[in-house]
Amino acid sequence: MNNILLMIPAYNEAENIGDLLLDMKKMGLEAYMDVLVIDDCSADSTSKIVEETGFKVIRQVFNMGYGAALQTAYKYAVEKNMLICFRWMRTASTISAT
């Protein structure tokens, strides 16, 4: 386990989350940090796809929004004694043109 947590809030991201996580695996991020996806009670297969890639996922019981997803990740980080916690936001500038 690492002392750094990369948290990824997600809601109905089945179309995107798999490619994102596979790219992270290719970059070798797991050697430097733990990656945690917080699924905000998605209606699609977001959680299943995350599990299939081998990354950690916490599925919210109810859709509680972005802030609650971040709070869940922070609680996880505190419980695991992590020192640094940051979030991933995928924007147009982080998506490759492939």
C-alpha positions as CSV (number, residue, x, y, z in Angstrom):
1,M,0.0,0.0,0.0
2,N,1.1,3.5,-0.8
3,N,0.7,6.7,1.2
4,I,-0.8,8.6,-1.8
5,L,-4.4,8.2,-2.9
6,L,-5.8,9.2,-6.3
7,M,-9.5,9.4,-6.0
8,I,-11.8,9.3,-9.0
9,P,-15.4,10.3,-8.4
10,A,-17.6,8.6,-11.0
11,Y,-21.3,8.6,-12.0
12,N,-22.5,6.6,-15.0
13,E,-19.1,6.5,-16.5
14,A,-19.2,3.0,-18.0
15,E,-18.3,4.3,-21.4
16,N,-15.1,6.1,-20.2
17,I,-13.8,4.6,-17.0
18,G,-12.4,1.4,-18.5
19,D,-10.1,3.2,-20.9
20,L,-9.0,5.7,-18.3
21,L,-8.1,3.0,-15.8
22,L,-6.3,0.9,-18.4
23,D,-4.3,4.0,-19.4
24,M,-3.3,4.4,-15.7
25,K,-2.2,0.8,-15.6
26,K,0.0,1.4,-18.7
27,M,1.6,4.4,-17.0
28,G,2.4,2.3,-13.9
29,L,0.6,4.6,-11.5
30,E,-0.1,1.7,-9.1
31,A,3.6,1.6,-8.2
32,Y,3.3,5.1,-6.7
33,M,-0.2,5.5,-5.5
34,D,-3.5,3.8,-4.7
35,V,-6.3,4.5,-7.1
36,L,-9.8,4.6,-5.7
37,V,-13.0,5.0,-7.8
38,I,-16.0,6.2,-5.8
39,D,-19.1,5.1,-7.8
40,D,-21.9,7.5,-6.9
41,C,-24.6,4.8,-7.3
42,S,-24.4,4.6,-11.1
43,A,-27.2,3.0,-13.0
44,D,-24.7,1.5,-15.5
45,S,-21.9,-0.9,-15.1
46,T,-19.3,1.6,-13.8
47,S,-18.5,-0.4,-10.7
48,K,-18.2,-3.7,-12.5
49,I,-15.8,-2.3,-15.1
50,V,-13.6,-0.8,-12.3
51,E,-13.5,-4.2,-10.5
52,E,-12.5,-5.9,-13.8
53,T,-9.5,-3.6,-14.1
54,G,-8.4,-4.5,-10.6
55,F,-8.7,-1.1,-9.1
56,K,-10.5,-0.4,-5.9
57,V,-14.0,0.8,-6.0
58,I,-16.4,2.0,-3.3
59,R,-20.0,2.1,-4.5
60,Q,-22.3,4.6,-2.7
61,V,-25.7,3.2,-1.7
62,F,-27.5,6.3,-2.9
63,N,-26.6,9.0,-5.5
64,M,-25.3,11.7,-3.1
65,G,-23.3,13.9,-5.5
66,Y,-19.8,14.9,-6.1
67,G,-19.1,16.3,-2.6
68,A,-20.3,13.2,-0.8
69,A,-18.1,11.1,-3.1
70,L,-15.1,13.1,-2.2
71,Q,-15.9,12.8,1.5
72,T,-16.1,9.0,1.1
73,A,-12.6,9.1,-0.5
74,Y,-11.2,11.3,2.3
75,K,-12.6,8.9,5.0
76,Y,-11.0,6.0,3.2
77,A,-7.6,7.9,3.1
78,V,-7.8,8.7,6.8
79,E,-8.6,5.0,7.7
80,K,-5.7,3.9,5.6
81,N,-3.3,6.5,7.1
82,M,-2.5,8.0,3.7
83,L,-0.6,11.2,3.7
84,I,-1.7,12.8,0.4
85,C,-5.0,12.6,-1.3
86,F,-5.9,14.2,-4.7
87,R,-8.6,13.8,-7.2
88,W,-8.6,13.1,-10.9
89,M,-10.8,15.2,-13.2
90,R,-10.9,14.2,-16.8
91,T,-11.4,17.2,-19.0
92,A,-11.1,17.9,-22.7
93,S,-7.5,18.8,-22.1
94,T,-6.7,15.4,-20.6
95,I,-8.4,13.3,-23.2
96,S,-6.1,12.3,-26.1
97,A,-7.3,12.9,-29.7
98,T,-7.1,9.2,-30.7
